[in-house]
Amino acid sequence: MDERAQNPGAPVKAKGKRGKAGRPSLDESQKGGKASPQIAFRVNPAVRNKAQQVAEKEGLNVSQLGRKALKEYLAKH
């Protein structure tokens, strides 16, 4: 019988090498687990709904759409 079956409340021990938790960096040149900076802002529900619709149409999620839109806007300014 394995350890979890004998003691169901016991924490699970990881086997093998343990990787870094979290999402990978968006910057491929960033090695060593450095996190990408975050930008957060609020929008009204109509903007959020439209962003969701456009993102789905383009096969993106809202975060990917936001990154794309911000990058394009900043390239023009």
C-alpha positions in Angstrom: 0.0 0.0 0.0 1.4 3.4 -0.9 1.9 6.3 1.6 -1.2 8.3 0.4 -3.4 5.3 1.0 -2.0 4.8 4.5 -2.2 8.5 5.4 -4.6 10.4 3.1 -4.0 13.8 4.8 -0.2 13.6 4.3 1.3 16.1 1.8 2.3 14.6 -1.5 6.1 14.4 -2.1 7.3 15.3 -5.5 9.4 12.7 -7.3 12.4 13.7 -9.5 13.6 17.2 -10.2 11.4 20.0 -9.2 10.9 22.8 -11.7 10.2 26.5 -11.0 6.5 27.2 -10.4 4.6 29.8 -12.4 4.3 30.9 -15.9 7.3 31.1 -18.2 8.7 34.6 -19.0 7.2 36.3 -22.1 10.8 37.5 -22.9 12.7 34.5 -24.4 16.0 36.2 -23.6 15.1 36.1 -19.9 16.7 32.9 -18.5 16.7 31.8 -14.9 13.1 32.1 -14.1 12.8 35.9 -14.2 9.1 36.9 -14.2 7.7 39.2 -16.9 6.4 42.5 -15.5 2.7 42.9 -15.2 0.3 45.8 -16.1 -3.2 45.8 -14.7 -6.0 48.2 -15.3 -9.8 48.4 -15.1 -12.2 48.8 -17.9 -16.0 49.1 -18.1 -18.0 46.0 -18.9 -18.7 47.0 -22.5 -15.0 47.3 -23.2 -14.3 43.9 -21.5 -17.1 42.2 -23.5 -15.9 43.7 -26.8 -12.3 42.6 -26.0 -13.5 39.1 -25.3 -15.4 38.9 -28.6 -12.5 40.2 -30.6 -10.0 37.9 -28.8 -12.2 34.9 -29.5 -12.5 35.9 -33.2 -8.7 36.2 -33.5 -8.1 32.9 -31.6 -6.5 34.8 -28.6 -7.3 35.3 -25.0 -7.9 38.8 -23.6 -4.4 39.0 -22.2 -2.8 38.2 -25.5 -5.1 40.7 -27.3 -4.2 43.4 -24.7 -0.5 42.7 -25.2 -0.9 42.9 -29.0 -2.9 46.1 -28.9 -0.5 47.8 -26.5 2.5 46.8 -28.5 0.9 48.1 -31.7 -0.2 51.3 -30.1 3.3 52.0 -28.6 5.0 51.3 -32.0 3.0 54.2 -33.4 3.9 56.6 -30.7 
